[in-house]
Amino acid sequence: MAAKDMREPIESGCPDPWQYLHPTMRKNFGQWKYHDHPRPGVLRHVAFSGDTIWTVKAGTQRILDVFTLRKLCDIGDQYADGYVHFTLRSNIEFMVNDESRVEPLIGALESAGFIVGGTQNSVAMISHTQGWLHCDIPGTDASGVVKSMMDELIDEFRNATMPNRVHITTSCCQINCGGQGDIAINIQHTKPPKINHDLVANVCERPSVVARCPVAAIRPAIVNGKPSLEVDERKCICCGACFPPCPPMQINDAEHSKLAIWVGGNHSNARGKPTFQKLVAAGIPNNPPRWPEATAIVKRILKAYKAGARDWERVNEWIERIGWPRFFEEVELPFTKYHIDTWRGARSSFNASSHIRF
């Protein structure tokens, strides 16, 4: 494509991706006849023209250092055609148009310590938020949780032996980041914020903080003669929405910030509407650096799903078929009254919002 035909750059957003596509992909854009899955970590696309392109997928960490990036680029230059693509879940994909180059490319990646896999009915790389490195309000280190869990689940990433694809997400706070997934590991605050009244007036825009609370639990106050804020703890749901605009309302706590696991989220498809995640385990110790308690629960859920689900059944579909009581039995988790959504504090109900009504 000539430079004059390319889209003009803008101040935000991605550059025109056309220039980064493999030549075979550009030539056959929108003209693919079929694709298949020769082995875990490898996809093959065949065009109507007869051209074929192989994609080799390898797991990488989300936060990459420059040395790892250079190593991946060197592998791409030497064993592939110099074209790479990073997926939404931070995996790298190499494209080649010659089948004889697939195995040498896989060998080079694995000898460099990268795991080839993550395609079709496998456990995909866990998507996560920034954690302690970048985020300014983390209650845990999401990237650390991912590292610990993927160390335990690496065989499920390398091999496509699950009933269907499994998406797992995690986030380091309750409000800003995260994603829809079959299983989600999220921070769970269990105590209202502790307010440093000496700093509120100088740091926080109090009207914005009051407006940010989803349950109207925050109101202006005068404390020690200074403008400040106060929290109605009977209404507070410990979500932490007040903390980003007002750091003196500290909610992160080494003892009272826990982890919670939710399951069953799925986007809409041709068979059904979206499904929302439901809480299955709460109060899990936020226990760095390996988070063994949360990892053990996720492994139990995956083991039960792998043994009991039908072919191509997603996690939410499996649970709906067997029922929630049996699900809790299969994964050996207690069902308590706290799993029942009876909370009435969101004005009338969160389901009254057009944002989540279907």
C-alpha positions as CSV (number, residue, x, y, z in Angstrom):
1,M,0.0,0.0,0.0
2,A,1.3,3.4,-0.9
3,A,2.0,5.8,1.9
4,K,-0.4,8.4,0.4
5,D,-3.3,5.9,0.8
6,M,-2.8,5.3,4.5
7,R,-5.1,6.8,7.1
8,E,-3.8,10.0,8.6
9,P,-2.5,9.6,12.2
10,I,-4.6,10.9,15.0
11,E,-3.6,12.1,18.5
12,S,-5.2,9.0,20.2
13,G,-5.9,5.5,19.2
14,C,-4.0,2.9,17.3
15,P,-2.2,3.5,14.0
16,D,-3.5,2.0,10.8
17,P,-2.9,-1.8,11.2
18,W,-2.8,-2.5,7.5
19,Q,0.9,-1.7,7.3
20,Y,1.7,-4.3,10.0
21,L,-0.2,-7.2,8.4
22,H,1.7,-10.1,6.9
23,P,1.8,-9.7,3.0
24,T,-0.2,-12.9,2.6
25,M,-2.9,-11.5,4.9
26,R,-3.0,-8.2,3.0
27,K,-3.3,-10.0,-0.3
28,N,-6.2,-12.2,0.9
29,F,-7.9,-9.8,3.2
30,G,-11.6,-10.9,3.6
31,Q,-11.1,-13.8,1.2
32,W,-10.4,-16.7,3.5
33,K,-11.9,-20.1,2.6
34,Y,-11.5,-21.8,6.0
35,H,-9.2,-22.2,9.0
36,D,-8.3,-25.2,11.1
37,H,-6.2,-26.1,14.2
38,P,-3.3,-28.5,13.3
39,R,-2.0,-28.6,16.9
40,P,-2.3,-26.5,20.1
41,G,-0.8,-23.1,19.6
42,V,-0.9,-23.2,15.8
43,L,-3.7,-22.0,13.4
44,R,-3.8,-22.4,9.7
45,H,-5.8,-20.1,7.4
46,V,-6.5,-21.1,3.7
47,A,-7.6,-18.5,1.2
48,F,-9.7,-18.9,-1.9
49,S,-6.6,-18.1,-3.9
50,G,-4.9,-21.2,-2.5
51,D,-2.5,-19.2,-0.3
52,T,-2.0,-20.5,3.2
53,I,-0.7,-18.8,6.4
54,W,0.2,-20.4,9.7
55,T,0.0,-18.6,13.0
56,V,2.1,-19.7,16.0
57,K,0.9,-18.4,19.3
58,A,3.1,-18.2,22.4
59,G,2.4,-16.9,26.0
60,T,4.2,-13.8,27.2
61,Q,3.7,-11.6,30.2
62,R,1.7,-8.4,29.8
63,I,4.4,-6.1,31.2
64,L,7.3,-6.8,28.9
65,D,10.9,-5.5,29.4
66,V,12.9,-4.3,26.4
67,F,15.2,-7.3,26.5
68,T,12.3,-9.8,26.2
69,L,10.9,-7.7,23.3
70,R,14.2,-7.8,21.5
71,K,14.5,-11.5,22.0
72,L,10.9,-12.0,20.6
73,C,11.7,-9.8,17.6
74,D,15.0,-11.6,16.9
75,I,13.1,-14.9,16.8
76,G,10.5,-13.3,14.5
77,D,13.2,-12.0,12.1
78,Q,15.2,-15.3,12.1
79,Y,12.4,-18.0,12.1
80,A,9.3,-16.1,10.9
81,D,8.7,-13.4,8.3
82,G,9.3,-10.5,10.6
83,Y,5.6,-9.9,11.3
84,V,4.1,-10.3,14.8
85,H,0.8,-9.5,16.5
86,F,0.0,-9.1,20.2
87,T,-3.4,-10.4,21.3
88,L,-5.8,-8.9,23.8
89,R,-4.5,-11.3,26.4
90,S,-0.9,-10.3,25.9
91,N,0.2,-13.3,23.8
92,I,2.4,-12.9,20.8
93,E,1.6,-14.5,17.4
94,F,4.1,-15.1,14.6
95,M,2.9,-15.6,11.0
96,V,4.6,-17.6,8.3
97,N,3.4,-18.7,4.8
98,D,5.6,-21.8,4.6
99,E,4.7,-24.9,6.7
100,S,8.3,-26.0,6.9
101,R,9.1,-23.0,9.1
102,V,6.4,-23.8,11.7
103,E,8.4,-26.5,13.7
104,P,11.7,-24.5,13.8
105,L,9.8,-21.5,15.0
106,I,8.1,-23.5,17.8
107,G,11.5,-25.0,18.7
108,A,13.1,-21.5,18.9
109,L,10.3,-20.1,21.1
110,E,10.3,-23.1,23.5
111,S,14.1,-23.1,23.8
112,A,13.9,-19.4,24.7
113,G,11.4,-20.2,27.5
114,F,8.1,-19.3,25.8
115,I,5.2,-21.7,25.9
116,V,3.4,-22.3,22.7
117,G,-0.4,-22.8,23.2
118,G,-3.5,-20.9,24.2
119,T,-5.6,-21.8,21.2
120,Q,-9.0,-23.5,20.8
121,N,-10.3,-25.3,23.9
122,S,-7.5,-24.4,26.2
123,V,-7.2,-22.1,29.3
124,A,-6.3,-18.8,27.7
125,M,-3.7,-16.5,29.2
126,I,-5.3,-14.7,32.2
127,S,-6.1,-11.1,31.3
128,H,-5.2,-8.7,34.1
129,T,-4.9,-5.1,35.2
130,Q,-1.7,-3.3,36.1
131,G,-1.2,-4.1,39.8
132,W,1.5,-2.7,41.9
133,L,3.7,-1.6,39.1
134,H,1.4,1.0,37.4
135,C,-1.9,1.3,39.2
136,D,-2.3,4.1,41.7
137,I,-5.1,2.4,43.8
138,P,-4.2,-1.4,43.8
139,G,-5.6,-3.6,46.5
140,T,-3.5,-6.5,45.2
141,D,-1.0,-7.2,42.5
142,A,-3.0,-8.5,39.6
143,S,0.0,-9.4,37.5
144,G,1.4,-11.4,40.4
145,V,-1.8,-13.4,40.8
146,V,-1.6,-14.2,37.0
147,K,2.0,-15.3,37.3
148,S,1.3,-17.6,40.2
149,M,-1.8,-19.1,38.6
150,M,-0.4,-19.6,35.2
151,D,2.6,-21.4,36.7
152,E,0.0,-24.0,38.0
153,L,-2.2,-24.0,34.9
154,I,0.6,-24.0,32.2
155,D,-0.3,-27.5,31.0
156,E,-3.9,-26.4,30.4
157,F,-2.5,-23.5,28.3
158,R,-0.1,-25.8,26.4
159,N,-2.7,-28.5,25.6
160,A,-6.3,-28.1,24.2
161,T,-8.0,-30.6,26.5
162,M,-10.8,-28.5,28.1
163,P,-14.4,-28.9,27.0
164,N,-14.3,-25.4,25.6
165,R,-12.1,-22.3,25.8
166,V,-11.7,-20.9,29.3
167,H,-11.2,-17.2,29.8
168,I,-9.9,-16.0,33.2
169,T,-9.6,-12.4,34.4
170,T,-8.2,-10.7,37.4
171,S,-8.1,-7.1,38.7
172,C,-6.3,-5.2,41.5
173,C,-9.3,-3.1,42.5
174,Q,-13.1,-3.4,42.6
175,I,-14.1,-0.6,40.4
176,N,-11.9,0.4,37.4
177,C,-10.5,-2.6,35.5
178,G,-11.2,-6.2,34.9
179,G,-13.1,-8.0,32.2
180,Q,-15.8,-10.5,31.4
181,G,-14.6,-14.1,31.9
182,D,-15.6,-17.6,32.7
183,I,-13.7,-17.2,36.0
184,A,-12.7,-13.8,37.6
185,I,-10.4,-13.2,40.6
186,N,-11.1,-9.8,42.0
187,I,-10.1,-7.8,45.1
188,Q,-12.8,-7.6,47.8
189,H,-12.6,-4.9,50.4
190,T,-14.4,-5.8,53.6
191,K,-14.1,-2.5,55.7
192,P,-15.1,1.1,54.9
193,P,-12.3,3.5,54.1
194,K,-10.2,5.1,56.8
195,I,-10.3,8.9,56.4
196,N,-7.3,11.2,57.0
197,H,-9.3,14.3,57.8
198,D,-6.2,16.5,57.9
199,L,-5.6,16.0,54.1
200,V,-9.1,15.9,52.6
201,A,-9.6,19.6,52.2
202,N,-6.2,20.0,50.4
203,V,-6.3,16.9,48.2
204,C,-10.0,16.1,47.4
205,E,-12.7,17.8,45.4
206,R,-15.4,16.9,47.9
207,P,-18.5,17.3,45.6
208,S,-16.9,14.9,43.1
209,V,-16.2,12.3,45.8
210,V,-19.8,12.6,47.1
211,A,-21.2,12.1,43.6
212,R,-18.9,9.2,42.9
213,C,-20.4,7.0,45.6
214,P,-22.9,4.5,44.0
215,V,-25.0,4.2,47.2
216,A,-24.9,7.8,48.5
217,A,-22.9,6.8,51.6
218,I,-20.6,9.8,51.6
219,R,-21.5,13.3,52.7
220,P,-19.6,16.6,53.5
221,A,-18.6,17.2,57.1
222,I,-16.5,19.5,59.2
223,V,-13.9,17.6,61.3
224,N,-11.6,19.5,63.7
225,G,-12.7,22.7,62.1
226,K,-11.6,21.6,58.6
227,P,-13.8,20.7,55.6
228,S,-13.8,16.9,55.3
229,L,-16.0,13.9,54.5
230,E,-17.8,11.2,56.4
231,V,-19.0,7.8,55.5
232,D,-22.4,6.2,56.5
233,E,-21.1,2.7,57.3
234,R,-24.6,1.3,57.2
235,K,-24.8,2.1,53.5
236,C,-21.2,1.6,52.5
237,I,-20.6,-1.4,50.3
238,C,-16.7,-1.1,50.5
239,C,-16.3,-0.8,46.8
240,G,-13.5,1.7,46.9
241,A,-14.9,4.1,44.4
242,C,-14.1,7.0,46.7
243,F,-10.4,6.2,46.9
244,P,-9.2,7.2,43.4
245,P,-10.4,10.8,43.5
246,C,-9.6,11.1,47.2
247,P,-6.5,9.2,48.4
248,P,-7.0,10.3,52.0
249,M,-10.0,7.9,52.0
250,Q,-7.7,4.8,52.2
251,I,-9.5,1.5,51.7
252,N,-6.6,-0.8,50.9
253,D,-5.7,-2.9,54.0
254,A,-3.3,-5.8,54.4
255,E,-5.8,-7.6,56.7
256,H,-9.2,-6.6,55.4
257,S,-8.7,-6.5,51.7
258,K,-9.4,-10.1,50.5
259,L,-9.9,-11.9,47.1
260,A,-13.2,-13.1,45.7
261,I,-13.8,-15.5,42.9
262,W,-16.7,-15.2,40.4
263,V,-17.8,-17.6,37.7
264,G,-20.1,-17.8,34.7
265,G,-19.5,-14.6,32.8
266,N,-19.9,-14.7,29.0
267,H,-20.6,-12.4,26.2
268,S,-23.7,-12.9,24.0
269,N,-23.5,-15.2,21.0
270,A,-25.7,-16.8,18.4
271,R,-27.2,-19.1,21.1
272,G,-27.9,-16.8,24.0
273,K,-27.7,-13.4,25.7
274,P,-24.8,-12.3,27.9
275,T,-24.5,-13.9,31.3
276,F,-23.2,-12.2,34.4
277,Q,-20.6,-13.6,36.8
278,K,-21.8,-14.9,40.2
279,L,-19.9,-15.0,43.4
280,V,-18.8,-18.4,44.5
281,A,-15.9,-17.8,47.0
282,A,-15.3,-14.7,49.1
283,G,-12.9,-13.7,51.9
284,I,-9.9,-15.6,50.3
285,P,-6.6,-14.4,51.8
286,N,-4.8,-11.8,49.7
287,N,-1.6,-13.7,50.3
288,P,1.4,-12.6,48.1
289,P,3.7,-13.6,46.5
290,R,2.0,-16.9,45.4
291,W,-1.7,-16.6,46.4
292,P,-2.0,-20.3,47.1
293,E,-5.5,-20.3,48.4
294,A,-7.0,-18.5,45.4
295,T,-5.0,-20.7,43.0
296,A,-6.3,-23.9,44.7
297,I,-9.9,-22.8,44.3
298,V,-9.5,-22.0,40.6
299,K,-7.8,-25.3,40.0
300,R,-10.8,-27.1,41.7
301,I,-13.3,-25.3,39.5
302,L,-11.3,-26.1,36.4
303,K,-11.0,-29.8,37.4
304,A,-14.7,-30.1,38.0
305,Y,-15.5,-28.3,34.7
306,K,-13.1,-30.5,32.7
307,A,-14.5,-33.7,34.2
308,G,-18.2,-32.8,34.1
309,A,-18.9,-30.5,31.1
310,R,-20.0,-31.7,27.7
311,D,-17.9,-31.0,24.6
312,W,-18.0,-27.3,23.7
313,E,-20.0,-26.3,26.8
314,R,-18.7,-23.1,28.3
315,V,-18.4,-22.8,32.1
316,N,-21.7,-20.8,32.4
317,E,-23.6,-23.4,30.2
318,W,-22.2,-26.3,32.3
319,I,-23.4,-24.6,35.6
320,E,-26.8,-23.8,34.2
321,R,-27.2,-27.4,33.1
322,I,-26.2,-29.1,36.4
323,G,-27.6,-26.3,38.7
324,W,-25.8,-24.2,41.3
325,P,-26.4,-26.6,44.2
326,R,-24.5,-29.3,42.4
327,F,-21.8,-26.9,41.2
328,F,-21.0,-26.0,44.8
329,E,-20.8,-29.7,45.6
330,E,-18.6,-30.5,42.6
331,V,-16.1,-27.8,43.5
332,E,-16.2,-28.4,47.2
333,L,-17.1,-24.8,48.2
334,P,-19.6,-23.9,50.9
335,F,-22.8,-22.2,49.9
336,T,-23.8,-19.5,52.5
337,K,-26.4,-16.9,52.9
338,Y,-23.9,-14.3,51.6
339,H,-24.1,-15.8,48.1
340,I,-27.8,-14.7,47.8
341,D,-28.2,-11.3,46.3
342,T,-30.7,-9.6,48.7
343,W,-29.0,-6.3,48.9
344,R,-31.4,-3.3,48.5
345,G,-29.0,-0.4,48.9
346,A,-28.7,0.6,45.2
347,R,-31.7,3.0,45.3
348,S,-34.2,0.4,44.1
349,S,-32.0,-2.1,42.4
350,F,-29.0,-2.2,40.1
351,N,-31.2,-3.9,37.5
352,A,-33.1,-0.7,37.1
353,S,-30.1,0.7,35.2
354,S,-30.3,0.6,31.4
355,H,-26.6,-0.2,31.4
356,I,-27.2,-3.8,32.5
357,R,-30.7,-4.6,31.4
358,F,-31.2,-7.1,28.6
